[in-house]
Each structure stands twice: as C-alpha cells, then as structure tokens.
Amino acid sequence: MDLTKMGEAAKRASYHLATASTTQKNLALQTIADQLELNCDAILLANEKDITLGREAGLGEAMLDRLQLNQQRVKAIADDVRNVIGLADPVGSEIDSKVLPNGMSLARRRVPLGVVGVIYEARPNVTIDIAALCLKTGNASILRGGKETFFTNIELVKVIQIALQKAGLPSESVQYIEKPDRELVSALLKLDQFVDMIIPRGGAGLHKMCKENSTIPVIIGGFGISHIFIDESAELSKSVDIVENAKTQRPSTCNTVDTLLVHEKVAAQVLPLLADKLSGRVKFVAEPKAKAHLSHLDNLVDAKEGDFNTEWLSLTLGIKVVQNIDEAIEHMRNHNASHSDAIMTNSLKNAERFINAVDSAAVYVNASTRFTDGAQFGLGAEVAVSTQKLHARGPMGLEELTSYKWVGKADYLSRG
C-alpha cells in the first residue's frame, strides 16, 4: 500500500470538496445513509466475522460491545448521517466582519481543513461518523481502523465510496488503510505534505504514540478519568440515579463515570443507597473510608495504587470519601480530570466553584457525564471528543472541522 499516493489522491479530492455545493454534499450524505440500509445484510455478515475473530482472540465483553453491529445500530448510524444533512453547512460562513478606516471590508470566512487522518480502534460507527462530518465540511479523510473491525470497515468504506461516485464526488474523498501494519500508522503520521490534521480515537497509548511521533497537528482527546462529586447539599436519591446512568447506560464509552467522590457528611447515607441500586451489576473499587459503608457487598475490592488513574470502560466504579469540595477538586487535578466531570449539589456557590476550578472539557451540575456527546450537544455525529485546549475542545462537530481565511475586499479607491 502506497501511502504517498493515497495522500496525493486525498489532497486532490479535498480541492474538489472545498468547492462542492452544500446540495451536492448533502446528496452524497443521503446516498450514504440509503446505501447503508440497502447493504445492511452484507455489513452484518462482515461484522459477524469480526465478532467471531474477536472472541477467538479473547476480547472482553466491553470491547465486543463497541464492535457489535445489528440492524438497529446500522439504522441508527444511517439516521445519524441524515441528521448531519439537516445541520447548517459552516463552510463559507463568516465568523465576523468589519470595515477598516481605509474602506476595505475584512472578514474571517470558514474553510475546510483539507485532509483529515483518523486512527481509531474497535468502533465501526466511527467510520461513518468521520466520513459524514468530513464530507459535510468539505474535507477528505484517510481512515485507519483497528484490526478488530477490519471486515466491517472494509464493507462500510465500500458503501461510502459507491455513494460518493453516485453523487458525483471523488471516491478518494474517503480512503481506508486496509493493512493493519503498525508501520503504516507511523507513515501516516509523517504525511504532513498532504494531511492537515490527525485525530486519534482510542486509549492513552494511541494518543501518546501519535503525539510523540506525528509531524502533523494532533487532536488529543477521547480519554480521561470522568468523576462525579456528591457534595453535602445534594439530593441523594436523585444523585444516585444520575450515577447509575453515568455508570451503567453504556459502560464501554469514554464519557462513562470512572470515579465517584462523596462528601464525608453524606457518605453514610448515600453509599448504601448506591449499593442497593448497583449491587450485582457494578464492581466497586473503594478506599478505606468508602469501604466502611459498603463492607456488606460481595463485589467490593480495596483500591490499590493506580486505580484512580484508570479509565475502566466497564462496570467498575472507583469510590472515595473526601472532606470537602476542595479535596474533591484536588483529587481530580491529580487524577487526569480532563474529559467530563460533574457535581451533585444544591449550593449555587459550590456549583460555581466546581465549574470554575475543574479544568475539564465538559463540566456538569446535577447531570450525567454521559451527555458529552456530539448528538446530545446538537452537533450531529462527532468526530472526536477533544480534551486539549487549542483549536477545539469537547465534542468536535462541523465547525471544529473547519479553519478560516481572512478575506479583504476593496475598490480601486481604497488605500493600504
């Protein structure tokens, strides 16, 4: 596989996409959605191969859940593409404008980034999400999925490229690195002549590797320890319900809560409530103060060094009792709070203190961390959740896949 030729083809396609009309891009997206449903049987057959190979390789249930497709999930993916059609096209819109004293009008106009390289693991829906968002914003994309999703992704990209041709757009607008060789990832990270941005979607190891080896700007995100802090003024039964949602709705996702921090004044009341709600479903990893209120549980283990730095991606919850909001915030600062974090409180003062002090991409008051999602935010399907601070932060939708150019207009009488 010649990545240089792939990069050249993607760059050429990006020039075509940059001038494509919104109508043409939406036609491509509609065709992709329709083709997904028409080819559902072929997609599911390919997915069965991946599931079978994954089980043989010893993949855990959380990973298999991320990999699994069925008719309902394929339909949901197609509907997500249709939702993107309904979103406003940011390309060509002006961020701001003004007239200079010399009479020149000056504006910043949104433009596509160009070519986006995305490296991701066992999430086949990501293939469609990326393709849809990149196409809507006039970006070409080069995708590299994990070996766990190989057959599924091959089938999905085939559907995408057929749809692109039907819509009169270059099939090279979305390309897939079919070989799982690690060297090809390293080569992609050096393809700065053609690729404008790298987005890794996976664990901390993948992000670290991309950050250290890429000559292309990298969006860091998609992982981080998510916390919920229950303070002394919180409504305890409602707080327990929110923790249940944040932990159990879909435990394999990056916005699932990993650590629960509880104010010592309410620990004796709230932790037994939590145990009753989650017993038999969730494994609790507790430090001594928290364990004292949960000692009757069978699915309880002592927290050991490193546990509060673990993104569980499963039905496991770390629990710690803290003296006050300051200790909760300090714990979060020391344990990679960068993704999604929440406080349960009836105190406006504590809510504002938490919002201002917690340095995460998304911060919630009396709400679940599971809300950190492009669709929940009204952005359409997200391409990533960025936990860095430059260019984009949080769920990355359409606007985050654009840059801008300065546009100055003057008549012949304007003077520089």
C-alpha positions as CSV (number, residue, x, y, z in Angstrom):
1,M,0.0,0.0,0.0
2,D,1.5,3.3,-1.1
3,L,0.5,6.0,1.5
4,T,2.1,8.8,-0.6
5,K,-0.2,8.0,-3.5
6,M,-3.1,7.8,-1.0
7,G,-2.2,11.2,0.4
8,E,-1.9,12.7,-3.1
9,A,-5.3,11.4,-4.1
10,A,-6.8,12.7,-0.8
11,K,-5.3,16.2,-1.4
12,R,-6.7,16.3,-4.9
13,A,-10.1,15.2,-3.6
14,S,-10.0,17.9,-1.0
15,Y,-9.7,20.6,-3.7
16,H,-12.8,19.2,-5.3
17,L,-14.7,19.0,-2.0
18,A,-13.7,22.6,-1.0
19,T,-15.7,24.0,-3.9
20,A,-18.6,21.5,-3.7
21,S,-22.0,23.0,-3.0
22,T,-24.0,22.1,0.1
23,T,-26.6,20.5,-2.1
24,Q,-24.0,18.2,-3.6
25,K,-22.5,17.3,-0.3
26,N,-25.9,16.6,1.2
27,L,-26.8,14.4,-1.8
28,A,-23.7,12.3,-1.0
29,L,-24.7,12.0,2.6
30,Q,-28.2,11.0,1.7
31,T,-26.9,8.4,-0.6
32,I,-24.5,7.0,2.1
33,A,-27.5,6.7,4.5
34,D,-29.6,4.9,1.9
35,Q,-26.8,2.6,0.9
36,L,-26.1,1.6,4.5
37,E,-29.6,0.4,4.9
38,L,-29.7,-1.3,1.4
39,N,-26.4,-3.1,2.2
40,C,-27.2,-3.9,5.9
41,D,-27.0,-7.7,5.3
42,A,-23.6,-7.5,3.8
43,I,-22.4,-5.2,6.6
44,L,-23.7,-7.5,9.3
45,L,-22.1,-10.6,7.7
46,A,-18.8,-8.7,7.7
47,N,-19.4,-7.7,11.3
48,E,-20.0,-11.3,12.3
49,K,-16.6,-12.2,11.0
50,D,-15.0,-9.5,13.2
51,I,-17.0,-10.6,16.3
52,T,-16.0,-14.3,15.8
53,L,-12.4,-13.4,15.4
54,G,-12.6,-11.0,18.4
55,R,-14.0,-13.8,20.6
56,E,-11.3,-16.2,19.4
57,A,-8.7,-13.5,20.3
58,G,-10.1,-13.2,23.8
59,L,-11.6,-9.7,23.5
60,G,-13.6,-8.7,26.6
61,E,-17.3,-8.1,26.6
62,A,-16.9,-4.3,26.7
63,M,-14.7,-4.3,23.6
64,L,-17.1,-6.7,21.8
65,D,-20.0,-4.4,22.6
66,R,-18.1,-1.5,21.0
67,L,-17.6,-3.7,17.9
68,Q,-21.0,-5.2,17.6
69,L,-23.5,-4.1,14.9
70,N,-27.1,-5.2,14.4
71,Q,-30.0,-3.9,12.3
72,Q,-30.9,-1.4,14.9
73,R,-27.4,0.0,15.2
74,V,-26.9,0.2,11.4
75,K,-30.3,2.0,11.2
76,A,-29.1,4.4,13.9
77,I,-25.8,5.1,12.1
78,A,-27.8,5.8,8.9
79,D,-30.1,8.2,10.8
80,D,-27.0,9.9,12.3
81,V,-25.9,10.6,8.7
82,R,-29.3,12.0,7.9
83,N,-29.1,14.3,10.9
84,V,-25.9,15.7,9.6
85,I,-27.7,16.6,6.4
86,G,-30.0,18.8,8.4
87,L,-27.2,20.7,10.1
88,A,-26.1,24.1,8.7
89,D,-23.0,23.9,6.5
90,P,-20.3,26.0,8.1
91,V,-18.1,26.3,5.0
92,G,-18.3,29.8,3.6
93,S,-19.9,31.4,6.6
94,E,-18.3,34.5,8.1
95,I,-17.2,34.5,11.7
96,D,-17.1,38.2,11.9
97,S,-16.6,41.2,9.6
98,K,-15.8,44.9,9.8
99,V,-14.9,47.8,7.6
100,L,-11.4,49.3,8.1
101,P,-10.8,53.1,8.2
102,N,-9.4,52.9,4.6
103,G,-12.7,51.5,3.3
104,M,-11.6,47.8,3.0
105,S,-14.1,45.2,4.2
106,L,-12.4,42.5,6.2
107,A,-13.9,39.1,7.3
108,R,-12.9,35.7,8.5
109,R,-14.5,33.0,6.4
110,R,-14.8,29.4,7.4
111,V,-12.9,26.9,5.1
112,P,-12.3,23.2,5.2
113,L,-9.1,21.9,7.0
114,G,-8.2,19.9,3.9
115,V,-7.3,16.3,4.6
116,V,-8.0,14.7,8.0
117,G,-6.3,11.5,9.1
118,V,-8.2,9.5,11.7
119,I,-6.7,6.5,13.6
120,Y,-9.3,4.6,15.7
121,E,-10.0,1.3,17.3
122,A,-13.0,-1.1,17.6
123,R,-15.8,1.4,16.8
124,P,-17.2,0.7,13.3
125,N,-19.7,3.6,13.7
126,V,-16.7,5.9,13.8
127,T,-16.0,5.1,10.1
128,I,-19.4,6.6,9.1
129,D,-19.3,9.4,11.6
130,I,-16.0,10.7,10.3
131,A,-16.9,10.3,6.7
132,A,-20.2,12.2,7.2
133,L,-18.7,15.1,9.2
134,C,-15.7,15.4,6.9
135,L,-17.8,15.4,3.7
136,K,-20.2,18.0,5.1
137,T,-17.3,20.3,5.8
138,G,-15.5,19.7,2.5
139,N,-12.7,17.6,4.0
140,A,-11.1,14.5,2.5
141,S,-10.3,11.8,5.0
142,I,-7.9,8.9,5.4
143,L,-9.1,6.3,7.9
144,R,-7.2,3.6,9.8
145,G,-9.4,1.4,12.0
146,G,-8.3,-1.3,14.3
147,K,-7.8,-4.9,13.2
148,E,-10.8,-5.9,15.3
149,T,-13.1,-4.1,12.9
150,F,-11.3,-4.9,9.7
151,F,-14.0,-6.7,7.7
152,T,-16.7,-4.3,8.9
153,N,-14.8,-1.3,8.0
154,I,-13.9,-2.6,4.5
155,E,-17.6,-3.1,3.8
156,L,-18.5,0.3,5.2
157,V,-15.9,2.1,3.1
158,K,-17.1,0.3,0.0
159,V,-20.6,1.6,0.7
160,I,-19.3,5.1,1.2
161,Q,-17.2,5.1,-2.0
162,I,-20.1,3.8,-4.1
163,A,-22.3,6.6,-2.7
164,L,-19.6,9.2,-3.5
165,Q,-19.5,8.1,-7.1
166,K,-23.3,8.2,-7.3
167,A,-23.2,11.8,-6.0
168,G,-20.5,12.9,-8.5
169,L,-17.8,13.3,-5.9
170,P,-14.3,11.7,-6.0
171,S,-14.3,8.2,-4.4
172,E,-10.9,9.2,-2.9
173,S,-12.7,11.7,-0.7
174,V,-12.8,8.8,1.9
175,Q,-10.0,6.3,1.9
176,Y,-9.2,3.4,4.2
177,I,-5.8,2.0,5.1
178,E,-6.6,-1.7,4.6
179,K,-3.4,-3.2,6.1
180,P,-3.2,-3.2,9.9
181,D,0.6,-2.9,9.9
182,R,1.9,-0.6,12.6
183,E,4.4,0.9,10.2
184,L,1.6,2.3,8.1
185,V,0.4,4.3,11.1
186,S,3.8,5.7,11.6
187,A,4.0,6.6,7.9
188,L,0.6,8.3,8.1
189,L,1.8,10.4,11.0
190,K,4.7,11.7,8.8
191,L,2.5,12.5,5.7
192,D,2.4,16.3,6.5
193,Q,2.8,17.2,2.8
194,F,-0.8,16.0,2.3
195,V,-2.6,15.5,5.6
196,D,-3.6,18.6,7.7
197,M,-4.7,17.1,10.9
198,I,-4.5,13.7,12.8
199,I,-7.3,12.6,15.1
200,P,-6.6,9.5,17.2
201,R,-9.6,7.8,18.8
202,G,-8.6,5.2,21.3
203,G,-6.7,4.7,24.5
204,A,-4.0,6.7,26.1
205,G,-1.3,4.7,24.4
206,L,-2.5,5.5,21.0
207,H,-2.7,9.2,21.8
208,K,0.8,9.2,23.3
209,M,2.2,7.5,20.2
210,C,0.6,10.0,17.9
211,K,1.6,13.0,19.9
212,E,5.2,11.8,20.1
213,N,5.6,10.7,16.5
214,S,3.5,12.9,14.3
215,T,4.8,15.8,12.2
216,I,1.1,16.8,11.7
217,P,-1.0,18.6,14.3
218,V,-2.8,16.0,16.5
219,I,-6.1,16.4,18.4
220,I,-5.7,14.8,21.8
221,G,-8.8,13.5,23.5
222,G,-11.3,10.7,23.8
223,F,-10.0,9.5,27.2
224,G,-9.7,10.9,30.7
225,I,-10.9,9.9,34.1
226,S,-14.5,11.1,34.5
227,H,-15.7,12.0,38.0
228,I,-18.9,12.7,39.8
229,F,-18.7,14.6,43.2
230,I,-21.7,14.4,45.6
231,D,-21.5,17.3,47.9
232,E,-23.2,17.7,51.3
233,S,-26.1,19.6,49.9
234,A,-27.1,17.2,47.1
235,E,-30.4,15.5,46.8
236,L,-29.1,12.0,47.5
237,S,-31.7,9.8,45.7
238,K,-31.5,11.9,42.5
239,S,-27.7,11.8,42.7
240,V,-27.7,8.0,42.9
241,D,-30.0,7.9,39.8
242,I,-27.5,10.1,37.9
243,V,-24.6,8.0,39.0
244,E,-26.5,4.9,37.8
245,N,-27.0,6.5,34.4
246,A,-23.4,7.7,34.1
247,K,-22.0,4.2,35.0
248,T,-24.4,1.7,33.5
249,Q,-26.1,3.1,30.4
250,R,-23.1,2.1,28.2
251,P,-20.1,1.4,30.3
252,S,-17.6,1.0,27.4
253,T,-17.8,4.7,26.4
254,C,-15.3,7.4,27.2
255,N,-17.9,9.6,28.9
256,T,-18.9,6.9,31.4
257,V,-18.1,7.9,35.0
258,D,-14.9,6.2,36.4
259,T,-14.7,7.7,39.9
260,L,-17.3,8.7,42.5
261,L,-16.2,11.2,45.1
262,V,-18.5,11.6,48.1
263,H,-18.6,14.3,50.8
264,E,-17.9,12.7,54.2
265,K,-21.0,14.3,55.7
266,V,-23.3,12.3,53.4
267,A,-21.3,9.2,52.8
268,A,-23.1,7.1,55.4
269,Q,-26.5,7.9,53.7
270,V,-25.6,7.9,50.0
271,L,-23.2,4.9,49.7
272,P,-25.8,2.3,51.0
273,L,-28.3,3.8,48.6
274,L,-25.8,3.4,45.8
275,A,-25.0,-0.1,46.8
276,D,-28.7,-1.1,46.7
277,K,-29.1,0.5,43.3
278,L,-26.0,-1.0,41.6
279,S,-25.3,-4.2,43.6
280,G,-24.8,-7.2,41.4
281,R,-24.2,-5.1,38.3
282,V,-21.2,-2.9,39.3
283,K,-17.8,-3.8,40.9
284,F,-16.8,-1.2,43.5
285,V,-13.2,-0.3,44.0
286,A,-13.1,1.6,47.3
287,E,-10.6,3.4,49.5
288,P,-10.9,2.6,53.3
289,K,-13.4,5.4,54.2
290,A,-15.8,4.4,51.4
291,K,-15.3,0.7,52.0
292,A,-16.6,1.2,55.6
293,H,-20.0,2.0,54.2
294,L,-20.0,-0.8,51.6
295,S,-18.5,-3.7,53.6
296,H,-21.6,-5.9,53.1
297,L,-21.1,-6.2,49.4
298,D,-19.6,-9.1,47.6
299,N,-18.4,-7.1,44.5
300,L,-16.2,-4.8,46.6
301,V,-12.4,-4.6,46.4
302,D,-9.8,-2.4,48.0
303,A,-8.5,0.4,45.9
304,K,-4.8,0.0,45.1
305,E,-2.2,2.3,43.6
306,G,-3.2,3.4,40.1
307,D,-6.9,2.5,40.4
308,F,-8.0,6.2,40.5
309,N,-6.0,6.8,37.3
310,T,-7.8,4.0,35.5
311,E,-10.4,4.6,32.8
312,W,-12.4,1.5,33.4
313,L,-14.5,1.2,30.2
314,S,-16.5,-1.4,32.1
315,L,-18.9,-1.9,35.0
316,T,-16.3,-0.9,37.6
317,L,-16.5,2.2,39.7
318,G,-13.9,3.8,41.9
319,I,-15.2,5.4,45.1
320,K,-13.5,7.8,47.5
321,V,-14.8,9.8,50.5
322,V,-13.5,13.4,50.7
323,Q,-13.6,16.0,53.4
324,N,-15.0,18.8,51.2
325,I,-15.2,20.2,47.7
326,D,-11.6,21.4,47.8
327,E,-10.3,17.9,48.4
328,A,-12.6,16.6,45.6
329,I,-11.1,19.2,43.1
330,E,-7.6,18.4,44.2
331,H,-8.2,14.7,43.7
332,M,-9.5,15.4,40.2
333,R,-6.5,17.5,39.3
334,N,-4.2,14.7,40.4
335,H,-6.1,12.0,38.5
336,N,-6.5,13.2,34.9
337,A,-9.8,15.0,35.1
338,S,-9.8,16.3,31.5
339,H,-12.9,14.8,29.9
340,S,-16.3,15.0,31.6
341,D,-16.9,15.8,35.3
342,A,-20.0,16.6,37.4
343,I,-21.1,17.9,40.8
344,M,-24.3,17.0,42.5
345,T,-25.3,19.9,44.6
346,N,-28.0,22.3,45.8
347,S,-25.4,25.0,46.5
348,L,-25.0,27.7,43.8
349,K,-21.7,28.7,45.4
350,N,-20.3,25.1,45.2
351,A,-21.6,24.7,41.7
352,E,-19.8,27.8,40.5
353,R,-16.7,26.9,42.4
354,F,-16.7,23.5,40.8
355,I,-17.3,24.9,37.3
356,N,-14.5,27.4,37.6
357,A,-12.0,25.2,39.3
358,V,-12.3,21.9,37.3
359,D,-10.3,22.1,34.2
360,S,-12.2,19.6,32.0
361,A,-13.6,19.8,28.5
362,A,-17.2,19.3,29.8
363,V,-18.4,20.2,33.3
364,Y,-21.9,19.4,34.6
365,V,-24.1,20.4,37.5
366,N,-26.6,17.8,38.6
367,A,-26.3,16.0,35.3
368,S,-24.7,12.8,33.9
369,T,-21.3,12.7,32.3
370,R,-22.9,10.7,29.5
371,F,-24.2,14.0,28.0
372,T,-20.7,14.6,26.5
373,D,-21.7,13.6,23.0
374,G,-22.0,15.4,19.7
375,A,-25.6,14.3,19.1
376,Q,-26.6,15.3,22.7
377,F,-25.0,18.7,22.2
378,G,-26.9,19.2,18.9
379,L,-23.7,19.0,16.8
380,G,-24.6,15.8,14.9
381,A,-22.3,12.9,15.0
382,E,-19.0,13.8,16.5
383,V,-15.6,13.1,15.0
384,A,-13.9,13.1,18.4
385,V,-14.0,14.5,21.9
386,S,-11.0,16.8,22.3
387,T,-9.6,17.2,25.8
388,Q,-6.9,19.7,24.7
389,K,-7.3,23.5,24.6
390,L,-6.1,24.6,21.2
391,H,-8.4,24.7,18.2
392,A,-11.2,22.6,19.6
393,R,-12.4,21.3,22.9
394,G,-15.1,18.8,23.8
395,P,-17.3,17.1,21.2
396,M,-16.0,18.0,17.7
397,G,-18.8,18.6,15.3
398,L,-18.8,20.5,12.0
399,E,-17.4,23.9,13.0
400,E,-14.4,22.1,14.7
401,L,-13.5,20.6,11.3
402,T,-13.0,24.0,9.7
403,S,-10.4,26.6,9.8
404,Y,-10.7,30.2,8.4
405,K,-9.1,32.5,6.0
406,W,-9.1,36.3,6.1
407,V,-11.0,37.9,3.2
408,G,-10.4,41.5,2.3
409,K,-12.4,43.4,-0.3
410,A,-11.6,46.8,-1.5
411,D,-12.5,49.0,-4.5
412,Y,-9.8,50.7,-6.6
413,L,-10.0,53.9,-4.4
414,S,-9.1,52.1,-1.2
415,R,-5.6,52.8,0.0
416,G,-3.3,50.5,2.0
